[in-house]
Amino acid sequence: MTDIVTVRGDLDFVARTEHLFSSVREEFICAVRNLDTFTQPRRVRQASEAWLREPGGRQVRKLCGPAALADERDREHLRDIAARGARVRVAATALPHEAIIIDRRYAILAGPDTPGGREYTLTSGATLVGAVYALVEAVWESALDLEDFLDAERPRLDAVSRRVLRALGSGATDTAAAKELGMSLRTYRRRVAELLDTLDAGSRFQAGVRAGELGLSG
């Protein structure tokens, strides 16, 4: 590969990078705003997941913007690769650039998504690769580990809110739940409304789903 190559579209991207993903020796870093950027060329995800299955394999690091956690399926994917040995961190804001770095020998920068396809810039120039690595590393150092980010995102429920959440999950009527919790019906319903607001849920059913997603329980 020459020092800098620019290609457009996923097909050209795969054709130009296939040999790079099979050449990783020690470290693979992927920095993305969301999980769609490098997944259309499925070779990227398949390669990184294959390395995680290899004992004593290559180090895989994934750096994401907060938008990558908007979808529960993406959250589960990140949890899965973290459980299998990848280091996953989430930045506080959207990443300024999306990139892949391979063994600090190659860097791939992804341009914005357009109707004509993404433009990808590939470089093996030591100076450019070093600059991309330094940018990614600076964001990495200030980002939170995946579980720490998810924990910081979880609403803090007091003891009464947790009891109300448990009552909602039991399927009891408002009257029965209020009596069980020792509060008036009006107070119980007010607490339910506050709980829905805290969980950003539009209904009691959504509140239960949201609580499950966030790892909360009554």
Secondary structure, DSSP 8 states (H G I E B T S, - for coil): --SEEEEESHHHHHHHHHHHHT---SEEEEEESSTTTTTSSTHHHHHHHHHHHSTT--EEEEEE-GGGGSSHHHHHHHHHHHHTT-EEEE-SS--S-EEEEETTTEEEEE----TT--EEEEE--HHHHHHHHHHHHHHHHHSEEHHHHHHHHS----HHHHHHHHHHHHT--HHHHHHHHTS-HHHHHHHHHHHHHHTT-SSHHHHHHHHHHTT---
